[in-house]
Amino acid sequence: MPKGYHHLNRDKRCQLNTLLKRGDSISFIAKELQVDRSTIHREIKRNRGKRGYRYNQAQEKALERRNFNKQRRKMRSAMTAIIEEKLDLQWSPEQISGWLKKEGYINAVSHETIYKYIWENKKRGGLLYKQLRHRGKKYNKRGKKGGRGCIRGRIDISERPEIVEEKRRLGDWELDTIIGTEASGAIVSMVERKSKVTKLEKVEHKTAENVTVALVDRLSPIEEFVLTLTADNGKEFAFHEQVSQSLKANFYFAKPYHSWERGLNEHTNGLVRQYLPKNKRFDEVSVDDLRKIEKLLNNRPRKVLNYSTPEEVFNRLVEETSSVALRS
């Protein structure tokens, strides 16, 4: 008779169920199934339910345990090192999982498995969970302020070409400003709708003069790929005609209090806040700090981009656009 513990298959579990109901002893059952008595003892202990041992339930429990152990094996050594490296870059579990599959990793794991790993790490006193974005914070709707929508010469978003909404081309940008605590400065955020590429520029004060200079300075080097600009109705965009003329691009304004018309920009600002929370003084943020954040955001894989990064998509679209121009 085989010695030691052996796994039972479905047929043997069915036999075990029948023999137990018949009242046979563990020794007799072990002899009939040609396994050690310890195998029977362990099988009953691990896989019985509230109503006793039933072979269908026992089979399901065994398979669940096997799948769980398989996932744990996947999460060992090299894989966990990769996952922790990407978490340090503030990639989400979904981004990590998608990127692993895109890159062809044989042991790629699901984002649910990565979340489980993070929470298990937290239970052991680990800090991986701190790399996750904070979710579920209450959104504070902006109160109405005088002057919204009264910018001189503004062109409403309703007049913007439909192709911008379709996100079929490179060159359509959304604009906004992020404010530091205690009026310690501001950051002008610029996001390209098709590629999701982000550019960030710090200004000492959120004035129309400063914001205009920031926009022109950052976007002039890629002026060829700036076709439209869409902003909210903040007075910092009052010099939009100057920006439009400098960049040879059309400037549009979302309707007052319609933040969803610049949804990508709002989402990107939330990503920036992961690094620069609302209690952060922006006069403590250097240009190098801002460039590092920009680089991290542009090199994160995005689900909406099939887990390519914004930088990869932007560079590819630039090459495609240039090739078309050369053939024309």
N, C-alpha and C positions, 0 to 999 in steps of 0.2 A: 504493500500500500504506500502511496506517495507520502512523504513526510513534509511538514511545514505548511505554510499558508498558500493557498491557490485561489485565484478568482474563479467564480462560477459564471457560466453563461446562462442564457435565458432558459434553455431546456433543463439544465440541472436545478435552476431555481424553481421551475415548475414541479420537478420531481420532489424537491425538498418540501415544497408547500403541501403536496399530497401526503407525503410520509409523516409530516408533523401533524396534519389533521387526523391521520390514522392512529396517532399516539405512539409511534415508534421512538425508540431511544436515540440519543445523539450518536452513540457508538454504532448502532445498526445503520442509521442513515449515512454516516461517514463511510461505512463499508460498502453500502449500496452505490454510493456516488463515487467511490474510489478516491476519496480525499481524506486528509487528516481530520481528526475531531476538532482541532483548533479552527479549521476553515469553516466548519458548520457553526461553531460558537460565534466566531467573528461575523459571519454573514447575518446571523439572526440579530446580533447586537446592533450592527451598523444599519441594517436595512429594514427593520421592522417598524410598523406604524402604530398608531393608537389602538387599532383594531387587530393587532397581532401581525404575524408575518404573512404577507400576500405577495406572490411572485411578481405580478405586474408592477406594483409599487416598489418592490425591491429592485427590479430592473431599472426603473426610472431613477431611483436614488443613486444607484451605482453609476449610471451614465452621466448624471449631473456632476457627481464627484470626480469622475474621470475627466470631463470637459473642463471643470474648474482647475484641476491639477495640470491639465495641458496648458491652460492659459498662464498659470503660474510659472511653468517651465519656460514659456515664451518670454516672460518678463525678467528672466535672469540675466546677470552679467552685462554682456555687450548691449542688449536691447535697453535695459534700464539706464545704462550710461548715456545712450543716445537720447532717451526720453528726458532725462534730467538736464542734459545739455540744452535741449530745445526749450524746456520749461524756464531755464535761466534766461533765455532770450524772449521770455513772455509769450511763447507760442501757446495756443490753447490746445487741450487734448484732441479736439477735432482736427485742428490744423496738423498736429503731429501725426495722427493716425492717417490722414489723407496723404500727407507727404511721404510717409513710409511706404504706403501702397503704390504711390506714383513712382517712387524710386526703385520699386521692385524688391523690397526686403521680403524674404521668404517667411520670416517670423513676425511680420507686421501684425499689430494688435489693434483692436477697436478702441474708440475713444472712451467707451464705457470701462474697458479694462484699465486704461490709463487713469481714469478718475478713481477707480477702486484702489489702484496702487498709491495714488496721492493720499486718499483718506486713510489707508493702512499706515502710510508713512507718518501722517499726522497723529494717529493713535500712539505711535511709538515715540512721539516727541519731535518728529521731523518737521521741516518748514517748507516743504514743496508746495503746500496749499497756498502759501503767501504769493506765489508766482501767478496765481489765477486772478483774473479780473473780478472785481466786486460786482455782483449782480443784484438786481432787485431793489436798488436804491430808488426812493421816491423821486419822480421827476417834478421839479418845481417849475411850473409854467410861468413864463415871463409875464410880468404885469404890463398893462398898457402904458405907454409913455408918449408924451406929446412929441409930434414931429415924425413919428414913424410913417413911412410912405410918402413923405413930403420933400424928398430930395429933388432938387432942381434938375430937370432934364432926364429924369429916370425913365427907362424903358421897361415896361412890365413883362414878366415872364411869359405871359400869354402871347407875346409877339415873338418869342424865341422859336427858331425852326424846330419842327417835329423831330428831326434827325438827332437832336441833342437828347431828347427824352429816350430815344431808342438805344442809345449807347453803342452805336455801330461804328464810330470813328474815333480817332485820337485827336484830342485838342479842346475838349469842352471841360472847363474847370469850375469848381464850386469854391467860394471864398467865405471866410469867417474870421473872427478874432476870439482868442481865449484870454481871459483876464486873470492876472495874478492877484493874490490876496493883498488887501490894504493898498490898492492902486500902485502896486510895485512894478508895473509894466504890463505888456501884453504880447501875445504871439499871434502873428497873422498866419492862418492855415490855408493852404491851397491844395485841392485834391482834384486829380484828373478822373473824369467819370468812367472812361473805358478801362484804363489800366489800374486805377486806384492808387497811382503814385501820389505821394504826399510831399509837399515842401512846406517848411516851417521857417518863419523869420521873426526875430524878436524886435520889438520897438519899445522905446523908453516910455512913451505915452501913446494912448490910443487916439491919436489925432488924425484927421484926414491927410495932413501933410506927411506924417510918418508912415501911415499905411500905404499911401500912394508910392512913396519911395521904395518901401519893402516889396510891393508887388512888382514894380518895374525892374528892380534889381534882380529879383529871383527868377522872373519869367523871361526877361529879355534874352538870356543865352539860348532859350529854346523857343523863341518867338514864333518860329515856323510851325510849332506844334501848340500854339495858343490861338484857338479860333473864336471861342466864346468864354465869357466870364459871368458867373451868376452869384450874386451876394444877397444878404438880407438887407434890411432898410436902415441899418445903423449909420449915423452921421459920419463915421470914419470912412465911409465909401462915397462921401459927397463929391470927391474929385474924380469920379468915375470916367468923365469925358477925357481927362488927361491920361488916365490909364489906358483907355480904349485907343486913344490916338498914338500913344507910345508903343503899344504892343500890336497895333493894327488888328484889334479884335473887338467884337461886339460885346457890350456890357448890358446885362439884364438884372432885374431885381425881382426876387420872390415877393409874393403878396405878404403884407404885414401879418405876423403871427402864424404863417404857414410854414413852419420849420420843415415839414415833411417834403416840401418842394426842393429842399437841399438836404435830403436824407443822408446821402453819402458823407457830406461834410459834418453833419451832426454826429454820425457814427464815428468818424475819424477823430473828432474832438474828444469823444469818449475814450478812444484808444490812447490819445495823448495824455489824458487825465490819469491814466494808469501810472505814468511816469511823473507827472506834474499834478498832484492832487490839489483840490481847491484851497487848501491851507498853505500852499507853497508860494513863497515870495519869488517873483520872476527876476528881481534884480540879483538874485543869488544863482541864476541859471546862466551859464556861459554859452557862447556861440558853439563851442565844441560839444557841450552837453546836448544842445539842440540838434546838432548834426548827427550825434550818436542815436538819439531818439528817432530821427528821420530815417536813418539807415536801418534801424531795427524794424520799423514799420514797413519799409519798402522791401524788406527781405523776409517777411513772414509769408508763408503760403496761405492763400485765401481759397475757401471753398467755392466762392463765386467765380474764381479764376481756374477752377479744376485743380486746385492746389499748386498752381504756379505762383510765383511772387509778383507783386506789382512791378518791380524793377525788370524782371524777365519779360513780362508782357509789354511794358513800355518800350524796352529796347527792341523787341521783335517788331512791334508796330512801327517804330521809327524806321527800321530797315525796310519793311514792306512799303511804307509811304515813300521813302527815298527811291526805291526800285521803280515804283510806278511813275514817279516824277522823271526819272532818267529815260524811261521808255516813251514818255509822252512827247 
